[in-house]
């Protein structure tokens, strides 16, 4: 009899834990609302990264931005927020409701991951991770650089940071060096 009660209790705890975990995933609107409020108070822009748990390049992006040589430069200039999309079937509950629609609104739905963009404190679009390929016409389709690794991708990324932050050339060189290690 005690075993029955124990099993019933364990099942109830498991169901409650699962329900609670599913309820704690914030919507993209809630995440951005908090980010805009913080960005406004701290006079920063918002760096939005669309990612997934299975995405190797997403992890490289986070590792690079959180590298001890770079972390403070990013946190001093941006409110960084992650929006989870494109999860595998068993991890769909990790996705932020509304994130895929937001990515689509900014034409990132076919870009691959990570797809990032920088918005001002009011949500105005400034730049994203889609770069015009070298030698392409100005109206050509731009390609997602995701986590910058190649010389051209890193240069594009550094220029995006320069245009949207107070980072100075010596700081940008440190970021350039770190992201150039991504392979």
VENZI-V392969 format. One record per helix or strand of 2 or more residues. SS is the DSSP state (~ for helix, > for strand). FROM is the first residue (numbers start at 1). LEN is the number of residues. Records with the same first field share a line. If there is no record, write none. Layout:
BEGIN
SS: FROM-LEN ; FROM-LEN
END
This chain:
BEGIN
~: 2-22 ; 28-15 ; 56-10 ; 71-7 ; 89-6 ; 99-7 ; 151-14 ; 169-11
>: 45-7 ; 78-7 ; 115-5 ; 125-4 ; 130-2 ; 143-2
END
